[in-house]
Amino acid sequence: MRKRNVLVSKVLGRFLLIAFLIGWIGAAVVSAETITFWSMWGGNRIPYMEKVVADFEVKHPDIQVNINVIAIPGIEDKILTALAGGSPPDVMALYTDVFAKTADTGVLLAIDDLMARDDISPDDWYPGAWSMVTYKGKAYGLPNVINAVQMLYWNKDLFKESGLDPELPPRTFNEVSEMVPKLYRTKAGRLDVAAMGVPGVLGFVYCNGGKVLSEDGRRPLFNSPECAEVLEWARDIADSQGGIEELSAFYTQWARTVEQYPFFYNKVAMQVSGVFYINMIAENNPELNYDVTLIPHGPKGTTKDLVFGAWNWVIPKQASHIQAAWELVKWIAHGKGHQEFMKIQLRPAMVKKYNEPPYKTFFEEHNPHWGTILKVMELGVPYAISPITREFEQEAFNPMVEQVLYHKKTVKEALNWGEKKAKEIIADYYGQ
Amino acid sequence: MLAKVRFKNKIRLKTRRTVWGYIFISPWLIGLVAFIAGPVIAAFFFSFTKYDLLSPLQWIGLRNYVKMFTADELFRTALYNTVYYVGCSVPLSVLVGFTLALLLNVKINGVIWFRTVYYLPCVVPSVAMCILWLWIFSPQIGLLNYFLGVFDLPQPYWLSSITWSKPALIIMNIWTAGTSMIIYLAGLQGIPVQLYESAELDGANWLQKLFKITVPLMTPFIFFNLIMSLIYSFQVFNAAYIMTDGGPLNSTLFYVLYLYRHGFQYFHMGYASTLAWFLFVLVFGFAMLIFKTSRFWVYYEKK
């Protein structure tokens, strides 16, 4: 009995050892190079990106992609931790402010040589999109998507009910100011239908012939008559609808969730938003009677589309599989992956050729606003690629705007305060 | 000779026990050093540097501290907002928790269900609570303004108002007074009934019993909750981060949110460490003050 047990143990032990060795050797021989990929595309974009990655793996059977979706709120924590800890993913998405900061500290791979080797030209992208991946003359990634293509969406039914021509949206600040009092409605003393939310002052300064920061981010330029006009206009829009607190409360009640944007439900007459809005309207309320046009401009300027931020695909220098990572980046930023990913969302590609024939036909058939979208893409102007933009906006520019909206300071006082604060931030960072 | 041997054996036994004691608590000790003591000491060092975690640090001496005290307007704003929050939130949560405990110490049918209901807010995850209260505070369709309207009272803009944003977050914090209520309840149930019986025999009314028996004997529990509430309130973060992002107009820019921005959004780890150490000293100072003054108002039964 004992001899039999010993024999069984020996046989079992040897069997397990052989099985282990086969598995280990087999894994070493067969395994593809696995790269980690941090994508920030969430919600209904997850399956789209998974499909793009799956197609990449079919085309590159020697590369496997381990995709992780990282939620945008708090993404900087994870990126900073990963970079500082020396274990970043091979490919990740970085937003402009973090992009500039990390490029400044030298943790990102400059890809100019790789682009030259693979015959990829910066001219393949729209200038606005390309400008967001360069820092101090070098490219540190490829464009993913830009926070731009801002358009004015207007509700034709609400226009008609208010006695306005539903086919004639406003084209200037003055026209907006004239329409707002006619468009908003109250119920039991509270705002029930908003004419328009508070305009994003940052972008509209450029539509009035002004600038906010120099392109290197080292000089504040917003203490100007152009910016003053935009601030007064924004304040007047809020005041004519019951004040900033009433307007803010109105938007807050929609709980700031994607599915509850009031414009989808005939509660806002005019909305400035990006091209992604078209897809969201189609999903939430396809019956909405609306159209899109260029955003209004001020008396001192023409419509511009400020590229105030962008998500870029980057490869950290510490990435374990640089060549494989570059293949993925090319696919999702320049190749078929990018084209398919943007096409399925009915969004314009960042690469020009995918918005032109023969691809253009699909968009023209499926997106009735394609003509306007392309027009806006051509009006892109770059913002500042600077490590201090986030701090500048949170601690100088946005509080300055709020001081005007909440009537805590006059426009001139707020501009002077904002400029002083901006200069302190810039001096502090650059050690002046 | 025998005594010497016994003494040596005793020392060896004591040493062995000490060593084994340390071995058993070593996982906790290692964790303390690696995750708490180590980072605290490192943060103190970083507070004298310009450091963004990605590039080599630069020693700048006291510049961060000088900037914090003399040139940083938002530091003063964040400190004011936090002290305001602590100054209102802590006394109110102590009062509400104690009052609830008094009410729930009554022996009635179903009291256990009442105690559960009042404790439930404490087990709601923080993020879910914030989303819930975003709706409650909605000026147009929120529950709070609805009830205020029923009684014809003013209906503030709550989180959209510079004036009412902090009171709104204080109200939300008091909703979780169930945590301290449980501790007070335990304390109340430890008070000997004979004391109340004696007081009744001497003709004491409910108010006299409350202030002459209950409150003095509950002071150790009040002291504990006061310290814990103070430490917790100084670190208020979730509500501002999720609900208001410090707005409107920095009215809910609390200290830890400001610290977080410097550390993780602007990558100013050196300055964030400076802010963190100042907060530590401040909270430690307040806690020590309460400890030192406790001998005047905290009564322990042994005395």
Boltz contact constraints between the chains, C-beta under 6 A:
constraints:
  - contact:
      token1: [A, 76]
      token2: [B, 264]
      max_distance: 6.0
  - contact:
      token1: [A, 76]
      token2: [B, 265]
      max_distance: 6.0
  - contact:
      token1: [A, 77]
      token2: [B, 264]
      max_distance: 6.0
  - contact:
      token1: [A, 83]
      token2: [B, 54]
      max_distance: 6.0
  - contact:
      token1: [A, 84]
      token2: [B, 53]
      max_distance: 6.0
  - contact:
      token1: [A, 101]
      token2: [B, 267]
      max_distance: 6.0
  - contact:
      token1: [A, 105]
      token2: [B, 54]
      max_distance: 6.0
  - contact:
      token1: [A, 105]
      token2: [B, 55]
      max_distance: 6.0
  - contact:
      token1: [A, 107]
      token2: [B, 54]
      max_distance: 6.0
  - contact:
      token1: [A, 190]
      token2: [B, 140]
      max_distance: 6.0
  - contact:
      token1: [A, 245]
      token2: [B, 157]
      max_distance: 6.0
  - contact:
      token1: [A, 245]
      token2: [B, 160]
      max_distance: 6.0
  - contact:
      token1: [A, 245]
      token2: [B, 161]
      max_distance: 6.0
  - contact:
      token1: [A, 248]
      token2: [B, 160]
      max_distance: 6.0
  - contact:
      token1: [A, 249]
      token2: [B, 139]
      max_distance: 6.0
  - contact:
      token1: [A, 249]
      token2: [B, 157]
      max_distance: 6.0
  - contact:
      token1: [A, 249]
      token2: [B, 160]
      max_distance: 6.0
  - contact:
      token1: [A, 252]
      token2: [B, 160]
      max_distance: 6.0
  - contact:
      token1: [A, 253]
      token2: [B, 138]
      max_distance: 6.0
  - contact:
      token1: [A, 253]
      token2: [B, 140]
      max_distance: 6.0
  - contact:
      token1: [A, 253]
      token2: [B, 141]
      max_distance: 6.0
  - contact:
      token1: [A, 390]
      token2: [B, 265]
      max_distance: 6.0
  - contact:
      token1: [A, 391]
      token2: [B, 266]
      max_distance: 6.0
  - contact:
      token1: [A, 402]
      token2: [B, 249]
      max_distance: 6.0
  - contact:
      token1: [A, 406]
      token2: [B, 249]
      max_distance: 6.0
